[in-house]
Amino acid sequence: MDSSGLFVVSIIVGIIFAFIGCGICQFKGRSSAEGFILGLILGIFGIIIVSALPEINTAWEETQPFNNFPVD
C-alpha cells in the first residue's frame, strides 16, 4: 500500500473513532463535539478517555451536599 492509500485509511479510521466518541458522549449527556474531537484526534485513546468521563447529570447531583434530603 502506498502512502496515499495509508493516508485515506487513517482518515477513515479517525472518522469512525470520532463518531463512536460522539455517540458515547451523547449517551452520557455530554457535548457531542467533545467526543467527536477526542475520537478524531486521539483515536482509541480518545474513546477510552470519553468512556471514563462521568455523566453530566450524576456528577452534578453527587457534588450537591443537600440534594439527597427528603422533602416533607
VENVENJO-V958105 format. One record per pair of residues at least 4 apart in sequence whose C-alpha atoms are under 8 Angstrom apart, sorted by the first residue. I is the first residue (numbers start at 1). J is the second residue. If there is no record, write none. Layout:
BEGIN
I:J  I:J
END
This chain:
BEGIN
1:5  1:6  2:6  3:7  4:8  5:9  6:10  7:11  8:12  9:13  10:14  11:15  12:16  13:17  14:18  14:39  14:40  14:41  14:43  15:19  15:39  15:40  16:20  16:40  17:21  17:36  17:39  17:40  17:43  17:44  17:47  18:22  18:35  18:36  18:37  18:38  18:39  18:40  18:43  19:23  19:35  19:36  19:39  20:24  20:35  20:36  20:39  20:47  21:25  21:32  21:35  21:36  21:38  21:39  21:46  21:47  21:50  22:26  22:31  22:32  22:33  22:34  22:35  22:36  22:39  23:27  23:32  23:35  24:28  24:35  24:50  24:51  25:29  25:30  25:31  25:32  25:34  25:35  25:50  26:30  26:31  26:32  28:54  28:55  28:56  29:55  29:56  29:57  30:34  30:55  30:56  31:35  32:36  33:37  34:38  35:39  35:46  35:47  35:50  36:40  37:41  38:42  38:43  38:46  38:47  38:50  39:43  39:44  39:45  39:46  39:47  40:46  41:46  42:46  42:47  43:47  44:48  45:49  46:50  47:51  48:52  49:53  54:58  54:59  55:59  56:60  57:61  58:62  59:63  60:64  61:67
END
